[in-house]
Amino acid sequence: MRLVLKVLATTLIITLLFTFVCYADNPIVENIYTADPAAMVYNGTCYLYTGHDEGSTGYVMNNWKCYSSTDMVNWTDRGTPLAVSAFSWAKGDAWASQVVYKDGKFYWYICAEHKSISGKAIGVAVSASPTGPFTDALGYALITNDMTTQTDISWDDIDPTVFVDSDGQTYMYWGNTVCKYVKLNSDMISYSGSINTVTLPSFTEAPWLHKYGSTYYLSYAYGWPEQIAYATSSSPTGPWTYRGIIMPATGTCSTNHQAIIEFNGQPYFIYHNGSLPAGGDYKRSVCIEKFNYNADGTLPAIAQTSTGVDGVKNRLQSYNFPTMFVRHSNYDARIDADVDPFMDSQWQLVPGLANSAADYISFQSVNYPGYYLRHYNYDFALEKYDGTSNFAEDATFKKVAGLKDSAWTSFQSYNFPSRYIRHSNYLLKLDPISSDSEKQDATFKITN
C-alpha cells in the first residue's frame, strides 16, 4: 500500500507540474518557446494551439502544443497532442497550424516539409477531443507544392487558416508570397473546385479568416519584418478591401502570426514575439491583448504589451517635478512631462531579475516587451534582457522609503547599494545621494 500511495503521489505531482501553467501577463507561456498561435472556443473554454521553437539558428520545430483557459488569464498546459511524426508523409518542420470544430470532430490543419515531394505541404489530423489524441485523417497531404505554381519557392504552401461559416461551408486560406484559398467539402479533408488566389498589399504569410457581425476579416503578415495588416469583405471569398496595419513589427523578432477570436463577448488578438530572455527570430513566445472593434467595425491599432490581458501598468512620477514621469526615448531613460506616445512612460514592475525577494523589482517597458530599465556606467538605457546575470543585476533595484519623503519611493541599486536612481538634467543616473536636492531627484511615486 505504501508503494502504491508513493506512486500515486509521484504521479499526481508530475501531472500537476505538467498540466498547470498560470500567467496573467505576456508572454503567457514562459517555460518553453511557443509560436504561430491559433485559438478556438469550444464549450466555454478557449483552446490555444501553438508551434514549439527548439532551435537557435533556424526554425527547429517538431511538434505542436495545446493550452486551455476559461478566463484568458490562467492557462492549463494540455501537453503535445500532435507531432510531425504522426504524418507518415512528412519529414519535419511543425510550422503554423489551426484547429477547428465541425460535426462532432476536431480537425487540425498543419503544414510540414514533405518527404517525397519537394517543399512544404498541408495536412490534416482529426480527433474526437480538442486535446487529442489526433491522428492523420488522410495518410497523405491535402496540399503539396506541385499543386501550386504561382511562385517558384518551395515554402509557399504554409500557414493554413480554416473558417467554418454559419451556413456550414468551410474555407481554407494559406500561403507565402501569394495568398490562396479553397472551399473544403463537408468531410473537411477534401476540397472542391480549383485553388484560388487573392491579391493583398505586401502579403507575406499567416492569413487568418474570421467574421464579426456580417463582415469577414482577412488579416495577414505584411512585409518584412512582419507587421499585421487586414482587409474586409462582405463575402468569405472577397473581393477584399485593404484596411491597413493593425500591429507594427516587433523589435524582438522578424515574424508575427496572429489569431483573432471572441471569448465571452470580449475580442482578443493573439500573436507572437521574442520577448523572453534569449528570445528572438527562432525563439518566439505567444502573447495576448484585449481589444474592441471601432464603431464602424474596423479594427483598431493594437500595441504589443508586457502586461497583456490583466497585468498592471505603472508610471513613476518625479517628486520635485510632479508633472514629469520616467519614460524611455530612443532607448534612453529620462523624465518628461506627459508624453506622446503615452505608453513610453508606462512600466511593469516585476520581481527583480537578480533577486525576486520582496521589495526587489525590475522595470519592464509595457510597450517594448522584453526590454528593461538597466544602468550601464551609471547611466540608464532601455535594453533587451539577454538572460545573463550581469544584465539581471544591473536591472534589479530595491524599493525603499523615499529619501526625501517616506510616503514616496526611492530605488536602490542591487549591485551598487550605495547608489540610487535619480534624475539629473532630466536624464536618469545611478548616483550616490547626499544633498537635499539629490534626495528630491531620487524620490518618486508609483502611480497607475
N, C-alpha and C positions, 0 to 999 in steps of 0.2 A: 504493500500500500504506500509506504514511504517513497519508493521509487516511482510509482505511478503519479503521486502528488508532485514529486520533483519534476517529472517530465511534463505534467500539465502546467505547472508554474512556469517552467522554462519556455514552453510553447506559447503561453499567454504573454510573457514578456517579449518574446520575439515578434509575436503578432502585433502587439501594441507599438513596438518600435517601427515595425514595417508599415503599418496602416495609417498612423496618425501624424499629420503634418499640419501645423497651425501657424499661419502668418497673417497678420492684419494689414501688412503694408507690402510694398514691392521690393524685390520680386516675391511671388507667392511661394516659390519653392527655392530653398537655399542649400539643400544638401547635395543636389546634383544640378547639372546644367540642362535646361529644357528650352525647346524652340518650336517654332511653327505651330502655334496653338489653334485648336478648333474646339468649339463647345456646342453642347446640345442640352436642352432642358427636357427632362422626362420625369413625370410623376413627382413634381415638386423638388426635384434635385437637378443641379447643374453638373453635368459631366464634362470635364476638360480633358482633351486628348492632346498630347504633345510629342514632339520628337525628343531625342535624348542625345545631346552632344557629348562625345567622349574623346575628341581629338584636340590637338593644339595647333597644328599647321594645316589642317584640312577638315572637311566635313566627315568625321568618323561617327556614323550613326547606324546602329544595328537593330534598334527596337523602338517601340512606341510606348509611352507611359499614359496612365489614366489617373485622374484625381476627381473627387466629387465634393460638393458643398451644398448645404441647404441655406446658406446666408451670404455667399460670395466672399466671406472673410476667413472662415475656418475650413480647411481643406483636408480631406482624407486621401491618403495615398492608396490607390487601388492596384498598385503593382504594375506589371508589364504584361498586358493582355495579348500583345501581338509583337512578333519579331519577323525580320526578313526571312528567317529560316522556315517560317510557316508556308512560304511560297516556293514550290519546287522549281519554278521558272526563274526566280530572282537570285542574284548573287551578292547583293549588297545595297547600301545607301537607303536607309529608312528615312526618306525625306517627307515633306509635308503631306498631311492626310486629313480626313474628316469622317466622322461617324454620323449617320442619320438613321432615324427610325421610320419603318413603314410596315404596316400589316403584320404586327407581332414580331418582327425581326429587326435586328440592328445590323446595318451594313457599314463596313469600314473601308473606305476608298483610299488607297495608298499609292505612292509612286516609289519605284526602286529601279536599280540597274538590272537589265535583262541579261540572262546567262548566254543566250544564243543569238539574239537579235541586238545589234549594236545600239546602245543608247538607253535612255530612261523609258520606263513603261508604267502604266497604271493598272493596278489590280484591285480586287475587292474580296474582303473576307466577311463572314457572316456569323452571327451569334444570336442566341435567344435572350441574352442578358447584356446590358450596356457595359458591364465589366468583364465580359468574356466567360469562358474561353471562345476565341474567334478562330475560325478555320477558313482556308481558301475556298471561296464559293465556286470557282471555275476550274481550277487546276491549270489555268493559263492566263495570260494578261488580257485585260479588256481592250487596252490601247497600247500599241507598240510604235516605235519610232518610224518604222517603214510605212505606217498608215498615214503619216502626216508629212507633207513635203513643202510646207510653207517656208521653212527655213532649212539651212543645211547644218544646223547644230544638232548635237546628239542629246541635249538636255531640254528640248522644247516641250516634252510631254511630262510635265511635273505639276505639282500643286493642285490636285483636284478639289473643287468645291461642289457640293451636291445640295440641291434645294428641292424639297417636295412642296409643290404649290397646293393651294386649298382645294383645287379640283382633282388632286391626286397625281397630276403629271409631274414627273421628276426631270430635272435638268442637271447636267454636269458641265461645268466650265473648268478649264485648265490652261496651262501654257507658260512658256517663257519666250519673250520677244513678240510672239503672236498669241493673242487670246483666242481660244477655240471653245466650242460647246457642241453637245449633242443632247437629244431627247432620249432619256432612258426608258426602256419598256417597263411594263408593270412588274416584271420579275426582278427588276433592279440590277440585273447582272448582264444585260444586253442593251443595245440601242437600235433605234430605227432611223433611217434616212442617212444623209451624208454628214460629215464633220464640217461644221460651220465656223467662220471666223468673225471676230469683232474688231473694229478699228478703234483704239483708245489712245489718247495722247501719252507718249513716253511709257507705254506698257512694258513692264519688265517681267513680273510674275505675280504669284499669290492672289489670284482672283478670289473674291468672297461674295456670294449672292445671298441677299436677304430681302425681306419685304416688311414695310411699315405702312399701315393703312392700305391704300391702294397703289402705293408707289414701290417699285423694285429698285434696289440699290446694288450696284456692282462696284465694289471697292477693290483696289489692287495696289501692288508695289509699283511706284512711279520713279523712273530714272535710276541713277546710281551716284552716291549712296542712296538707298531707297527711302523715299517718302511714301506716305499712303494717300492716294487720291481716290476719287469716286465719280461715278456717273449714275444717272437715274433714267427710268423709263416707266411707261405705263404697261409694259409687257416684259415677261421674263426673257424674251429674245430680242429686245430692242425695238426700234432704234434707241441708242443711248445718247443722252445729253451730258457732256462733261461738266462737272460742278466744281472741281478744284481740289486743292490739297487739304487734308484734314489732320495729318500728323507729319511734322517735319522730320528730317533724318535725325537719327540718334547720333550722339558723339561717341558712343561706345561700341557700335558695330555697324557694318555697312548694310546689312539686310534688315528687313522688317517683314512681318507676316501677321495679318490681323484676322480676328473673328469678331463679329458684331451680333449680339444677342439681346434678348429682353428676358429678365427674370423677376418675377413678382412685380411686374409693372415698371421696372427700372431698366433702362438701356445700359449696356456695358460694352466697352471697347477693350478687347484683349489683344495683346501684341507681345513682341519680344525685344530685348536689348541686351547689352553686355555689361550690365551694372554690377554684377557680383565681382568680388576680388578675383583678379586674373581673368575676368570675363573679357570677351571680345568677339571677333568675327566667327570663331569656331567654338566659343563657349558662351552660349546665349542663355537668357533667362526670361521666363514668361511673366508678364505684368498685366494688371487690370486697372481700368479707370471707369468711373461713372461718367455718364454724360446725359444730356437731354436734347432732343431734336429742337431745332428752331421752330418758330411759329408757322413758318411756311413749309415745314417738312424737310428742309435742308439739314445737313449735318454740320455741327459746329467745329471749329478748330479744337483739337484735343491735345493737351500737353502731356508729355511723359512726366510722371512724378515718382518720387521715392515713397510717398505716403499712400498712394493707391486708393483703395475704396474707403478706408476709415482711419488712416493714420493722421496724426496731429501735426499741423503746420504752425511753426513758431516764428516770431520776429524778435530781434534784440534791439531794444531801444536805448539810446545813449542817455546817461544820467544828466550830463551838463549841456547836451544839445537834444532836448526831448523831442524835437521834430525830426530827428535823424535816426536811421536804423542801419545796422550792419547789413551790407549787401556784397555781392560779387559783381565785378565789372571787368570783362575781358580777362577773367581768371584771377584778377587782383581782388583784395578784400579791403573794404573801406566803410565809412559811414556816409550816408547821404540822406537828404530829405526823401519823402515818398517818391518812389522811382517807377519808371516805366521800362520794361515790364515789372509789375508789382511782384511777380514771383521771384525776381532776383534777390529780394530781401526776405524770402521765406526759407526756414531751416527746419530739418527734422532732427530733434535731439535724441540720439540713440545711445545705448550703453557704450561706454568707452571702448574703442577698438583694442587698446592695450590693457585695459582693466575695466571689467564690467561691474565692479562693485558699486554699491550705492554712492551717488554723488559724482561718479566719474562719467563723463559724457564725451561724445564726438558730435560734430556738426555736419550733417549731410545736407547738401543742397537739395531742395524739394524738386526743382525743375531741371537739375543736372544729376539724375540718379547715379549713384556710384562715385560721385565727386564729393570730397570733404574739405573742410577748412583745415589747413595744415601750416605750421610755421616752418620756415626754412631760413637759416641765418638770421633769425629773429624778425624776419618779415613774414607776411602771410600770403598764401595763394590758395586757389581752389584747384585741387588735383584729384585725378582718378586714383582710388585706393588700389594698390598693386598687391596687397596681401602680405607685405613684408612687415617685420616687427619694427623696423626703423620708421616706416610711414605711420604705423599704428601708434607708436609713442609720440610722434610729432603731432598727431591729430587727436590726442586724448587730453582732456582737461578736467580739473576738479572744480565742482561748483562750491563756492564758499560765500559767506555773508559779504555783501557789498562793502568794499574797502572804504567808501565814503558814506554809505547809508546801508545799514544792516538789513533793511527791508528790501533792498535790491540784491543783485548778484554780481560777483566777480568770478573770473575763470583763471585758475592757477594751472600752469603747465605741468603735465605729468612728468616729463623728463628733465625739466628745468624748474623745480618747485620754487625757486626764488623769483621767478618771473611770472607776469600776468598778461592776459590780453588787454591792450589799451589802444585807443586811437590817438594818433599824433598827426596833426595837419590833415585830418580826415582819413589817413591810412591806418590800417591795423598793424600793430607792432607787438612783439613779445618783449617786455621790459621789466626791470626791477622797479618797484614802486616805493617812493618815499614822500614826496611833497604832496600837499593837499590837492593841487591841480592834477597831479598824476593819479591820485586816488579817484578823482572825479572822472578822469579819462578811462579808468579801468572798472567803472561801475555801470551795470546795465540792468534793464528789466526784461524778463522773458514774458512776451505777450503772445497772444494767438492771432 
